[in-house]
Amino acid sequence: MGSVHALRAEGLSFSYPGLELFKGLDLELAAGEVRAVLGPSGSGKTTLVHLLAGILPIPEGRLWWGDMEVSRLGEEALARLRRERVGLVFQHHYLLDELDALENVLVPGMIAGRPDPERARALLARVGLGEHLQQRPDTLSGGERQRVAVARALYARPQVVLADEPTGALDRKNAGRVRDLLLELAQENGAAVLLATHDEALVRGWPAWWIEDGRLVGG
């Protein structure tokens, strides 16, 4: 594991009271690489995404985003680096209801003090929402809201895109569309993509890991 990867974890262990989820888990993803993590509800997919995103503290093990080890960073430094290097997409879109589609995509830039409206417009056009820039989330369909969330996750040109059941609330057609958009847009930027899902049909043909006994198997 000496080379630099977009995402790398070594020896991750994590437990809830009375439940050991991971023990010595290793993972690495290269720039532009796409992987699925499969497992039923309760297998630890969401916890794994939260660990890899630095949302949950890592009690044991090490984590790198690119060439930067982030396992022991303080909360403020970790949040700043996450905004720069990691794009997140969840089952719920987490859009801000008071902002329109363009403003929601611009949120990471506004937080960083570097808003780029042209970048946000271009991303929304790519996800098929170029005519909906000024619509608020409550006027968009579920699939449209999730496409706004994908655009927002890719706004900062992240090295890593982590998606946790991003299509779980969508019908099959919209699920496939969001999956394909996530893949296309992330790979254009050379980002590594990790998509956690219980839906094997959604990621058929993708290299995949399964969570078994606290480790990742397959490949």
C-alpha positions as CSV (number, residue, x, y, z in Angstrom):
1,M,0.0,0.0,0.0
2,G,2.9,2.3,-0.6
3,S,1.4,4.3,-3.6
4,V,-0.8,7.3,-3.2
5,H,-4.5,6.5,-3.7
6,A,-7.5,8.8,-3.8
7,L,-8.9,6.9,-0.7
8,R,-7.2,4.5,1.6
9,A,-8.0,2.9,4.9
10,E,-5.9,0.5,7.0
11,G,-7.0,-1.5,9.9
12,L,-10.3,0.2,10.5
13,S,-12.2,-1.1,13.5
14,F,-15.5,0.2,14.9
15,S,-18.0,-1.0,17.4
16,Y,-21.3,0.1,18.8
17,P,-22.1,-1.1,22.4
18,G,-22.6,-4.9,22.1
19,L,-22.0,-4.9,18.3
20,E,-18.6,-5.1,16.5
21,L,-19.1,-3.9,13.0
22,F,-15.6,-3.7,11.6
23,K,-12.3,-5.3,12.6
24,G,-9.1,-4.5,10.8
25,L,-10.8,-3.4,7.6
26,D,-8.6,-2.4,4.7
27,L,-9.6,-0.5,1.6
28,E,-8.1,1.4,-1.2
29,L,-9.4,3.2,-4.3
30,A,-7.4,4.8,-7.1
31,A,-8.3,8.0,-8.9
32,G,-11.1,7.3,-11.4
33,E,-11.8,3.9,-9.8
34,V,-15.5,2.9,-9.2
35,R,-16.6,0.3,-6.6
36,A,-19.8,-0.7,-5.0
37,V,-20.1,-1.9,-1.4
38,L,-23.0,-4.4,-1.0
39,G,-24.8,-5.7,2.0
40,P,-28.2,-5.9,3.6
41,S,-29.6,-3.3,5.9
42,G,-27.7,-3.4,9.2
43,S,-24.5,-4.8,7.7
44,G,-22.7,-1.5,8.3
45,K,-22.7,0.2,4.9
46,T,-23.8,3.6,6.3
47,T,-21.3,3.4,9.1
48,L,-18.5,2.6,6.7
49,V,-19.4,5.6,4.5
50,H,-19.5,7.8,7.6
51,L,-16.1,6.5,8.7
52,L,-14.5,7.0,5.3
53,A,-16.1,10.5,5.1
54,G,-14.7,11.5,8.5
55,I,-18.2,12.0,9.9
56,L,-17.6,9.4,12.6
57,P,-14.4,9.4,14.6
58,I,-12.0,6.5,13.9
59,P,-11.2,4.7,17.1
60,E,-8.7,2.4,15.6
61,G,-7.0,2.4,12.2
62,R,-5.9,5.0,9.7
63,L,-7.5,6.9,6.8
64,W,-6.1,8.9,3.9
65,W,-7.7,11.2,1.4
66,G,-5.2,11.3,-1.3
67,D,-1.8,12.0,0.2
68,M,-3.2,13.4,3.4
69,E,-3.8,11.2,6.5
70,V,-6.9,12.5,8.1
71,S,-7.5,9.9,10.9
72,R,-6.5,12.2,13.7
73,L,-7.3,15.7,12.4
74,G,-9.3,17.9,14.6
75,E,-13.0,18.5,13.7
76,E,-12.5,21.9,12.1
77,A,-9.5,20.9,9.9
78,L,-11.3,17.7,9.0
79,A,-14.5,19.6,7.9
80,R,-12.5,22.0,5.8
81,L,-10.5,19.2,4.1
82,R,-13.7,17.2,3.5
83,R,-15.3,20.2,1.7
84,E,-12.3,20.3,-0.6
85,R,-11.7,16.6,-1.2
86,V,-14.8,14.5,-0.6
87,G,-18.3,14.6,-2.3
88,L,-21.2,13.1,-0.4
89,V,-24.5,11.8,-1.7
90,F,-27.0,10.2,0.7
91,Q,-30.4,8.6,0.3
92,H,-32.0,11.9,1.5
93,H,-30.9,14.8,-0.7
94,Y,-30.4,17.2,2.3
95,L,-31.1,20.2,0.1
96,L,-31.9,23.5,1.8
97,D,-35.6,24.3,1.3
98,E,-35.1,28.0,1.3
99,L,-32.6,28.0,-1.5
100,D,-33.2,27.3,-5.2
101,A,-31.4,24.6,-7.2
102,L,-28.5,26.9,-8.2
103,E,-28.0,28.2,-4.7
104,N,-28.0,24.7,-3.3
105,V,-25.2,23.6,-5.6
106,L,-23.3,26.7,-4.8
107,V,-23.4,26.0,-1.0
108,P,-19.9,24.4,-0.8
109,G,-18.4,27.3,-2.7
110,M,-20.2,29.9,-0.5
111,I,-18.9,28.1,2.6
112,A,-15.3,28.1,1.2
113,G,-15.7,31.8,0.1
114,R,-15.2,30.9,-3.5
115,P,-18.6,30.7,-5.2
116,D,-18.5,29.9,-8.9
117,P,-22.0,30.3,-10.4
118,E,-20.8,29.2,-13.8
119,R,-19.6,25.9,-12.4
120,A,-22.9,25.3,-10.7
121,R,-24.9,26.2,-13.8
122,A,-22.8,23.8,-15.9
123,L,-23.3,21.0,-13.5
124,L,-27.0,21.5,-13.3
125,A,-27.1,21.5,-17.1
126,R,-25.3,18.2,-17.2
127,V,-27.8,16.6,-14.8
128,G,-30.6,17.8,-17.0
129,L,-31.8,20.7,-14.8
130,G,-30.5,23.6,-16.7
131,E,-34.0,25.0,-17.0
132,H,-34.7,24.6,-13.3
133,L,-32.0,26.8,-11.8
134,Q,-34.5,28.9,-9.8
135,Q,-36.8,26.2,-8.6
136,R,-36.8,25.3,-4.9
137,P,-36.6,21.7,-3.7
138,D,-40.3,21.5,-2.9
139,T,-41.2,22.1,-6.6
140,L,-38.9,19.4,-7.9
141,S,-39.5,15.6,-8.1
142,G,-37.6,13.1,-6.0
143,G,-35.3,12.3,-8.9
144,E,-34.7,15.9,-9.7
145,R,-33.8,16.7,-6.1
146,Q,-31.3,13.8,-6.0
147,R,-29.7,15.1,-9.2
148,V,-29.3,18.5,-7.6
149,A,-27.6,16.7,-4.7
150,V,-25.2,14.9,-7.1
151,A,-24.3,18.2,-8.7
152,R,-23.7,19.7,-5.3
153,A,-21.4,16.8,-4.3
154,L,-19.3,17.3,-7.4
155,Y,-19.1,21.1,-7.3
156,A,-15.7,21.2,-5.6
157,R,-14.2,18.6,-8.0
158,P,-13.6,16.2,-5.1
159,Q,-11.0,13.4,-5.2
160,V,-13.5,11.0,-3.7
161,V,-17.2,10.6,-4.0
162,L,-19.0,8.6,-1.3
163,A,-22.6,7.7,-2.0
164,D,-24.8,5.9,0.6
165,E,-27.9,4.4,-0.9
166,P,-28.3,7.4,-3.1
167,T,-31.1,5.9,-5.1
168,G,-32.9,4.1,-2.3
169,A,-35.9,6.5,-2.4
170,L,-36.2,6.5,-6.2
171,D,-38.0,4.4,-8.8
172,R,-35.9,2.1,-11.0
173,K,-35.7,4.6,-13.9
174,N,-34.6,7.5,-11.8
175,A,-32.3,5.3,-9.8
176,G,-30.4,4.2,-12.9
177,R,-30.2,7.8,-14.1
178,V,-28.7,9.1,-10.9
179,R,-26.3,6.1,-10.8
180,D,-25.1,6.9,-14.3
181,L,-24.8,10.6,-13.7
182,L,-22.8,10.0,-10.6
183,L,-20.4,7.7,-12.5
184,E,-20.1,9.9,-15.6
185,L,-19.6,13.2,-13.8
186,A,-17.2,11.8,-11.1
187,Q,-15.0,10.0,-13.7
188,E,-14.8,13.1,-15.8
189,N,-13.0,14.7,-12.8
190,G,-10.9,11.6,-12.1
191,A,-12.6,11.0,-8.8
192,A,-12.8,7.7,-7.0
193,V,-16.4,6.6,-6.5
194,L,-17.7,4.3,-3.7
195,L,-21.4,3.5,-3.8
196,A,-22.9,1.7,-0.9
197,T,-26.2,-0.1,-1.7
198,H,-28.3,-3.2,-0.9
199,D,-29.4,-3.3,-4.5
200,E,-27.1,-5.6,-6.5
201,A,-29.1,-5.0,-9.7
202,L,-28.3,-1.3,-9.5
203,V,-24.6,-1.8,-9.7
204,R,-24.5,-4.9,-11.9
205,G,-21.2,-5.0,-13.8
206,W,-19.4,-2.8,-11.2
207,P,-16.5,-4.2,-9.2
208,A,-17.9,-4.8,-5.8
209,W,-17.1,-5.6,-2.2
210,W,-19.4,-7.3,0.2
211,I,-19.3,-6.7,4.0
212,E,-18.8,-10.0,5.7
213,D,-17.7,-10.5,9.3
214,G,-16.4,-7.0,9.7
215,R,-14.3,-7.0,6.5
216,L,-14.7,-6.3,2.8
217,V,-14.6,-9.4,0.6
218,G,-14.7,-9.7,-3.2
219,G,-13.3,-7.3,-5.7
